[in-house]
Amino acid sequence: MAKHYEMNEKDIDEVIRYLKTVDPENATPEMAIAFLEQLQASVHLMSHENPELLDKIYQDLKKKRST
């Protein structure tokens, strides 16, 4: 069975740090949570609508990690 992602404070803090660099006015915990939820939903949707792209992203990640 696949492990499901559970949002945590560390991830929220990382997204807030990212938002501070690209959109400081919206660098809030609420926006970080919304961003993570949207990202998760987008990947889920991609797995249904464009699994080839999701596989390409994963294969690229594996290549980068092996170098």
C-alpha positions as CSV (number, residue, x, y, z in Angstrom):
1,M,0.0,0.0,0.0
2,A,1.2,3.5,-0.9
3,K,2.2,5.8,1.9
4,H,0.1,8.9,2.0
5,Y,1.6,12.3,2.5
6,E,0.7,14.1,5.7
7,M,1.4,17.8,5.9
8,N,3.6,18.9,8.8
9,E,5.1,22.0,10.3
10,K,8.5,21.5,8.6
11,D,6.9,21.5,5.1
12,I,4.7,24.5,6.0
13,D,7.8,26.4,7.2
14,E,9.7,25.5,4.0
15,V,6.9,26.8,1.8
16,I,6.6,30.0,3.9
17,R,10.4,30.5,3.3
18,Y,9.8,30.0,-0.4
19,L,6.8,32.3,-0.5
20,K,8.9,35.0,1.2
21,T,11.2,35.0,-1.8
22,V,8.5,35.0,-4.5
23,D,5.5,36.7,-2.9
24,P,6.3,38.2,0.6
25,E,2.8,39.7,1.0
26,N,1.3,36.2,0.9
27,A,3.9,34.3,2.9
28,T,1.5,33.1,5.6
29,P,0.9,29.7,7.1
30,E,-2.6,29.7,5.5
31,M,-1.1,30.3,2.0
32,A,1.6,27.7,2.6
33,I,-1.1,25.1,3.6
34,A,-3.2,26.0,0.5
35,F,-0.1,25.8,-1.7
36,L,0.8,22.3,-0.4
37,E,-2.8,21.1,-0.8
38,Q,-2.9,22.4,-4.4
39,L,0.4,20.8,-5.1
40,Q,-0.8,17.5,-3.8
41,A,-4.1,17.8,-5.8
42,S,-2.2,18.7,-8.9
43,V,0.1,15.6,-8.7
44,H,-3.0,13.4,-8.0
45,L,-4.7,14.9,-11.1
46,M,-1.6,14.4,-13.2
47,S,-1.5,10.7,-12.2
48,H,-4.9,10.3,-13.8
49,E,-4.7,12.7,-16.7
50,N,-1.1,12.6,-17.7
51,P,0.6,9.6,-16.1
52,E,3.4,9.7,-18.7
53,L,4.4,13.2,-17.6
54,L,4.4,12.1,-14.0
55,D,6.6,9.1,-14.9
56,K,9.0,11.4,-16.8
57,I,9.3,13.7,-13.7
58,Y,10.0,10.7,-11.6
59,Q,12.6,9.2,-14.0
60,D,14.3,12.6,-14.2
61,L,14.4,12.7,-10.4
62,K,15.9,9.2,-10.2
63,K,18.6,10.3,-12.7
64,K,19.5,13.4,-10.7
65,R,19.7,11.4,-7.5
66,S,22.0,8.8,-8.9
67,T,24.6,11.4,-10.1
